Amino acid sequence: MTERSAPGCKLKSNASKEWSGTFDELGRKKAKLERASKRIIERHQAQDGLSEELVTQDLKQKEKLDKSADKITAFLATHEEKTGSKGKPVKSNITDPDSAKMTTSKGTIQGYNGIAINDDKH
């Protein structure tokens, strides 16, 4: 079987670009989320007279921050860091670890590089 051509096609995935980063970047994002969550509690402790509506809203925000930090923690614990061809860390995506950030003529997408290969018969 002789390879004749292998044109590539960049396909967009449904993974969120927001959840991409090297392990170091994801670790920093996790720390930032945890700090923001902690600030909500500190604010509540400093201001006892907050309205019930504001307290409920803040607690929902804190829960969202904690859930996001936990998501990063779980990913970092169960996946290995990817390295590029030069041995440097490359970005992983938490929502779709198999996808990658790619530059296209229309901007940067989170997706896949689809490759079609043909030979002498096909």
PLY file of the C-alpha trace (Angstrom):
ply
format ascii 1.0
element vertex 122
property float x
property float y
property float z
element edge 121
property int vertex1
property int vertex2
end_header
0.00 0.00 0.00
1.54 3.29 -1.09
0.43 6.50 0.55
-0.48 9.14 -2.02
-1.80 12.04 0.01
-2.99 12.89 3.48
-4.95 16.15 3.49
-6.07 17.38 6.90
-9.31 19.01 7.91
-9.72 20.85 11.21
-13.01 19.93 12.87
-14.51 21.89 15.73
-15.40 19.95 18.88
-17.99 20.86 21.49
-15.28 21.17 24.15
-14.94 24.52 25.88
-11.74 26.49 25.19
-12.13 27.91 28.71
-11.21 24.49 30.14
-7.92 24.18 28.24
-4.45 24.66 29.62
-1.18 23.05 30.53
-1.17 21.29 33.90
0.60 24.33 35.38
-2.03 26.71 33.96
-4.87 24.49 35.20
-3.27 24.37 38.65
-3.13 28.18 38.74
-6.76 28.38 37.59
-7.77 25.97 40.38
-5.94 28.12 42.97
-7.67 31.25 41.64
-11.10 29.58 41.92
-10.34 28.48 45.48
-9.24 32.02 46.44
-12.46 33.49 45.02
-14.51 30.94 46.96
-12.64 31.76 50.16
-13.22 35.52 49.63
-16.99 34.92 49.58
-16.83 33.30 53.03
-14.56 36.05 54.35
-17.00 38.68 53.11
-19.89 36.96 54.87
-17.93 36.75 58.11
-17.04 40.47 57.92
-20.58 41.60 57.07
-23.21 39.90 59.20
-26.00 42.15 57.93
-26.09 40.94 54.32
-29.56 40.41 52.87
-30.88 36.87 52.51
-30.99 37.31 48.73
-27.33 38.34 48.58
-26.31 35.47 50.87
-28.19 32.96 48.66
-26.64 34.41 45.50
-23.13 34.33 46.99
-23.53 30.75 48.21
-24.61 29.65 44.72
-21.53 31.39 43.29
-19.30 29.74 45.91
-20.77 26.32 45.06
-20.07 26.92 41.36
-16.46 27.97 42.09
-15.90 24.93 44.33
-17.38 22.58 41.72
-15.07 24.02 39.02
-12.01 23.69 41.29
-13.00 20.07 42.06
-13.35 19.37 38.33
-9.77 20.56 37.75
-8.49 18.57 40.75
-10.10 15.37 39.44
-8.69 15.93 35.93
-5.15 16.58 37.16
-5.30 13.46 39.36
-6.49 11.14 36.58
-4.61 12.37 33.49
-0.98 12.71 32.49
0.44 15.92 31.09
0.83 15.91 27.31
4.09 17.01 25.75
4.67 18.33 22.25
7.27 17.34 19.70
9.87 19.56 21.40
9.21 18.02 24.82
7.38 21.09 26.13
3.98 20.73 27.86
0.96 21.26 25.60
-2.54 22.26 26.59
-5.06 19.64 27.61
-8.81 20.13 27.72
-10.79 18.99 30.75
-14.12 18.58 28.92
-12.56 16.71 25.97
-8.97 15.54 26.60
-8.59 14.26 23.03
-9.25 17.66 21.45
-6.73 20.47 21.01
-6.61 24.21 20.39
-5.86 24.80 16.71
-5.41 27.93 14.67
-7.50 28.12 11.51
-8.02 30.83 8.91
-11.11 31.83 10.92
-9.39 31.99 14.32
-8.63 29.52 17.10
-10.92 26.54 17.62
-11.06 23.67 20.10
-11.24 20.56 17.96
-9.61 17.76 16.04
-7.44 17.39 12.96
-9.29 14.95 10.72
-7.07 13.22 8.20
-8.17 11.36 5.08
-5.68 8.93 3.59
-5.86 7.19 0.25
-3.70 4.62 -1.50
-3.38 3.21 -5.02
-6.60 1.21 -4.67
-8.78 3.83 -2.97
0 1
1 2
2 3
3 4
4 5
5 6
6 7
7 8
8 9
9 10
10 11
11 12
12 13
13 14
14 15
15 16
16 17
17 18
18 19
19 20
20 21
21 22
22 23
23 24
24 25
25 26
26 27
27 28
28 29
29 30
30 31
31 32
32 33
33 34
34 35
35 36
36 37
37 38
38 39
39 40
40 41
41 42
42 43
43 44
44 45
45 46
46 47
47 48
48 49
49 50
50 51
51 52
52 53
53 54
54 55
55 56
56 57
57 58
58 59
59 60
60 61
61 62
62 63
63 64
64 65
65 66
66 67
67 68
68 69
69 70
70 71
71 72
72 73
73 74
74 75
75 76
76 77
77 78
78 79
79 80
80 81
81 82
82 83
83 84
84 85
85 86
86 87
87 88
88 89
89 90
90 91
91 92
92 93
93 94
94 95
95 96
96 97
97 98
98 99
99 100
100 101
101 102
102 103
103 104
104 105
105 106
106 107
107 108
108 109
109 110
110 111
111 112
112 113
113 114
114 115
115 116
116 117
117 118
118 119
119 120
120 121
